[in-house]
Amino acid sequence: MKMSRRTWLAAMAAAPFGGALAGWALRRRTWQQISPRELIRGHHFPDLELTTHEGRRARFYTDLIQDKKVVINFMYAHCKGICSPVTHNLVEVQRRLAPRVGQDIFFYSISLEAERDTPAVLRQYAEDHGVGPGWEFLTGRPEDCEALRRNLGFTDPDPLLDADVTNHAGNVLFGNEPLMLWAACPGQADPEWIATSILAQVDRHA
């Protein structure tokens, strides 16, 4: 795996979640009429319909992200590599953030193999890893899950590496959506450090 893949998201930790702004907005309104939050939302958070591991349908932005403090990663249930270690690590992070998880901090894991990861498969995966309340595993149409992976920046510049699902990055994205504050860290870092990093970001004030 190329180092750029594993370190790209971690490099975002010192800056808000931004980058290239969405050009779609210019076709309808001027820059002065569009808030920065709208621009970031339009570029990074498409309001695609997903299904949770409990069978509930939810829109990615309006139901899961909007006005929330969130922690996001990508995984797939049949992964033989980094997924299980990262999930195990995040279970430790979840315990350190209790009882806030499910109250004002929400965990989301999005499938990289949506065609195989049915809600039942993801539910079993969550049970096998001892996942607690406030953490939802998400699947949906494969093209929608892929769109989210790309929009959230979980990609490799090398198209051959990017097409290999076994080569995915084990990073974790977290942020405060109302304040547009986003950062990331490696999913296998020390759980105490990850929990501290999440709180430092999501509890920041404008």
C-alpha positions as a printed Julia matrix, in Angstrom:
206×3 Matrix{Float64}:
   0.0     0.0     0.0
   1.33    3.45   -0.82
   1.96    5.64    2.19
  -0.01    8.47    0.58
  -3.13    6.35    0.95
  -2.79    5.87    4.69
  -1.64    9.37    5.51
  -3.92   11.51    3.34
  -6.76   11.77    5.81
  -4.46   12.13    8.8
  -2.95   15.18    7.14
  -6.38   16.83    7.31
  -6.25   16.93   11.11
  -4.81   20.43   11.19
  -7.38   21.98    8.88
 -11.17   22.17    8.46
 -12.77   19.75    6.03
 -12.64   21.8     2.84
 -10.65   21.87   -0.33
 -12.24   22.29   -3.72
 -15.66   23.91   -3.5
 -18.6    22.69   -5.49
 -18.91   24.3    -8.9
 -22.53   23.25   -9.23
 -23.62   26.21   -7.12
 -22.38   28.79   -9.58
 -24.98   27.77  -12.11
 -27.8    29.0    -9.89
 -26.53   31.62   -7.51
 -23.56   33.88   -6.96
 -20.86   33.12   -4.4
 -22.26   35.83   -2.12
 -25.59   34.01   -1.89
 -24.09   30.62   -0.95
 -22.9    29.82    2.56
 -19.63   27.91    3.08
 -21.65   25.19    4.79
 -23.8    24.76    1.67
 -20.73   24.5    -0.52
 -19.06   21.85    1.63
 -22.32   19.98    2.04
 -22.99   19.95   -1.69
 -19.51   18.71   -2.52
 -18.9    16.15    0.23
 -22.25   15.02    1.64
 -24.7    13.84   -1.06
 -28.06   13.03    0.47
 -28.09    9.41   -0.68
 -30.36    6.81    0.87
 -28.64    4.11    2.93
 -29.84    1.24    5.11
 -28.56    0.64    8.62
 -27.58   -2.75   10.02
 -30.93   -2.69   11.84
 -32.85   -2.28    8.57
 -33.7     1.41    8.97
 -33.53    3.62    5.88
 -31.72    6.92    6.31
 -30.55    9.8     4.16
 -26.82   10.31    4.51
 -26.88   14.05    5.03
 -30.31   14.99    6.4
 -30.69   11.99    8.72
 -27.12   11.08    9.67
 -24.82   14.09    9.3
 -26.75   17.35    9.46
 -26.38   19.22   12.78
 -24.44   16.32   14.32
 -21.01   15.41   15.65
 -19.95   12.28   13.82
 -17.22    9.67   13.4
 -17.02    7.93    9.99
 -15.0     5.07    8.55
 -15.26    2.55    5.72
 -15.13   -1.24    6.09
 -16.62   -4.47    4.78
 -17.71   -7.53    6.67
 -15.63  -10.11    4.78
 -12.4    -8.13    5.03
  -9.42  -10.26    6.09
  -7.13   -7.32    6.61
  -7.45   -4.0     8.39
 -11.22   -3.84    8.98
 -11.47   -6.01   12.08
  -8.48   -4.42   13.86
  -9.87   -0.94   13.17
 -13.38   -1.95   14.29
 -11.96   -3.48   17.47
 -10.01   -0.29   18.11
 -13.07    1.89   17.55
 -15.05   -0.25   20.0
 -12.47    0.82   22.61
 -12.9     4.43   21.48
 -16.66    4.08   21.77
 -16.32    2.87   25.36
 -14.14    5.83   26.23
 -16.71    8.24   24.79
 -19.68    6.64   26.55
 -22.35    7.73   27.32
 -22.1    10.41   24.63
 -22.14    7.97   21.71
 -25.71    7.84   20.49
 -26.58   11.03   22.36
 -24.52   13.8    20.76
 -21.75   11.84   19.0
 -22.64    9.28   16.33
 -20.49    6.54   14.79
 -21.02    5.42   11.16
 -19.25    2.62    9.29
 -20.03    2.48    5.56
 -19.63   -0.73    3.57
 -17.11   -1.02    0.76
 -18.88   -4.16   -0.48
 -22.49   -3.06   -0.42
 -23.54   -5.85   -2.78
 -22.52   -8.44   -0.15
 -23.02   -6.52    3.07
 -26.75   -6.79    3.65
 -28.21   -5.35    6.86
 -28.23   -8.89    8.32
 -24.54   -9.39    7.5
 -23.62   -6.04    9.02
 -25.76   -6.71   12.09
 -23.87   -9.96   12.7
 -20.56   -8.16   12.17
 -21.52   -5.54   14.76
 -22.56   -8.22   17.24
 -19.37  -10.22   16.69
 -17.27   -7.14   17.47
 -19.2    -6.05   20.55
 -20.39   -2.77   19.06
 -22.52   -0.7    21.42
 -25.48    1.65   20.84
 -25.0     4.82   18.79
 -22.92    3.14   16.09
 -24.6     2.31   12.78
 -23.21    0.13   10.0
 -24.48    1.3     6.64
 -25.09   -0.29    3.27
 -26.99    0.73    0.15
 -26.68    0.68   -3.59
 -23.05   -0.08   -4.5
 -22.8     3.04   -6.63
 -24.06    5.2    -3.76
 -21.59    3.78   -1.24
 -18.83    4.29   -3.8
 -19.93    7.9    -4.34
 -19.69    8.5    -0.6
 -16.22    6.96   -0.46
 -15.03    9.33   -3.15
 -16.81   12.42   -1.86
 -15.41   11.88    1.64
 -11.88   11.51    0.29
 -11.19    7.84    1.04
  -9.39    7.35   -2.28
  -5.95    6.61   -3.68
  -4.48    8.68   -6.54
  -3.33    5.44   -8.18
  -6.43    4.08  -10.0
  -5.2     0.47   -9.79
  -4.75    0.66   -6.03
  -7.99    2.56   -5.66
  -9.93   -0.17   -7.44
  -8.65   -2.84   -5.03
 -11.05   -3.04   -2.07
  -8.47   -4.97   -0.02
  -6.17   -1.96   -0.26
  -8.5     0.52    1.44
  -7.25    3.0     4.03
  -8.05    2.33    7.66
  -8.55    5.95    8.57
 -11.28    7.59   10.59
 -12.94   10.91    9.73
 -14.63   12.92   12.45
 -16.19   16.32   12.72
 -18.71   18.84   13.89
 -21.0    19.41   10.91
 -22.71   22.63   12.11
 -19.32   24.31   12.55
 -17.74   22.64    9.47
 -14.84   21.38   11.56
 -13.34   18.12   10.26
 -10.22   16.11   10.94
  -8.98   12.53   10.7
  -6.57   10.02   12.18
  -5.37    6.45   11.58
  -7.91    3.9    12.77
  -5.27    1.76   14.46
  -3.82    4.53   16.6
  -4.03    4.34   20.39
  -7.75    4.37   21.37
  -7.2     6.95   24.09
  -5.48    9.26   21.62
  -8.26    8.77   19.04
 -10.93    9.55   21.64
  -9.06   12.65   22.77
  -8.62   13.79   19.15
 -12.31   13.31   18.41
 -13.37   15.35   21.44
 -10.85   18.09   20.69
 -12.39   18.52   17.25
 -16.11   17.96   17.74
 -16.3    20.03   20.94
 -14.48   23.03   19.52
 -16.37   26.32   19.39
 -16.5    28.66   16.42
